[in-house]
Amino acid sequence: MINPNFILVDDDKIMLFLIELEIKKHFKDATRVSFCKSDLAFNYMKENASNLKDTVVLLDLNMPVMDGFQLLRELNSFSHTLKVIIVTSSISDQDKSEAMAYPFVLGYINKPLKALEIQNVLLKN
């Protein structure tokens, strides 16, 4: 996956903006769709499931209403093409182990995010 498209999911609007800047710098042709609420992101992914083949979801874990783990469980029930990279402030080994147990989770990156980290995860997978 050399030039993926991205779905960004983080409840922090400033963090979303910073992640978008990093993506724009290093993945110039990538389409980016951002969501502050993971339930809205999930609905978008369900409705567009057939068009998400080369899409990477950058997902925060700690969010209100539907957290990142709930979204991972929902994605696990229908998605076999999406790839997810966790981008979080959580340094918990338990959080990392739980997230990485999903076969479609490619990596776990601690904030602040650098696009080079995304490239490294994508190159490994």
C-alpha positions, -999 to 999 in steps of 0.1 A, spaced: 0 0 0 22 28 -13 -3 57 -14 -32 49 9 -62 70 17 -69 79 53 -99 80 77 -89 100 108 -108 94 140 -100 115 171 -122 135 194 -95 162 197 -100 187 168 -65 201 173 -50 167 171 -70 159 140 -57 191 124 -21 182 133 -25 147 119 -40 160 87 -9 183 83 14 154 87 -5 133 62 -7 161 37 31 166 39 40 130 33 11 115 15 3 143 -9 -22 125 -31 -41 108 -3 -77 115 4 -84 123 40 -117 121 58 -118 132 95 -143 124 123 -144 137 159 -169 110 168 -162 73 162 -199 64 157 -200 88 127 -168 73 114 -183 38 118 -214 48 99 -192 63 71 -171 31 69 -202 8 68 -218 29 40 -186 30 20 -172 -4 28 -168 -15 -9 -147 16 -16 -122 13 13 -97 -12 -1 -66 11 1 -78 29 32 -60 32 65 -79 43 96 -58 63 121 -78 57 154 -75 72 188 -86 49 217 -98 73 243 -129 90 231 -164 97 246 -196 79 235 -179 51 214 -143 47 223 -116 32 200 -120 -3 214 -158 -3 207 -151 9 171 -125 -19 167 -151 -45 178 -176 -31 153 -151 -31 125 -141 -67 133 -177 -77 125 -177 -65 89 -144 -53 77 -119 -75 60 -102 -48 39 -97 -19 63 -63 -14 79 -61 4 113 -32 22 129 -38 31 165 -27 67 173 -31 73 210 -17 90 241 -23 57 260 10 41 271 -8 11 287 6 -23 277 -29 -37 282 -44 -12 257 -16 -20 232 -21 -58 236 -58 -55 233 -57 -33 202 -29 -53 184 -50 -85 189 -72 -75 160 -58 -89 127 -65 -56 108 -45 -34 133 -12 -28 117 5 -7 144 3 12 176 18 48 176 19 71 206 11 107 202 24 130 189 22 114 155 49 118 128 40 107 93 73 88 91 59 64 118 29 57 96 52 50 66 72 26 87 41 7 98 28 5 63 62 -7 49 62 -35 75 28 -48 64 
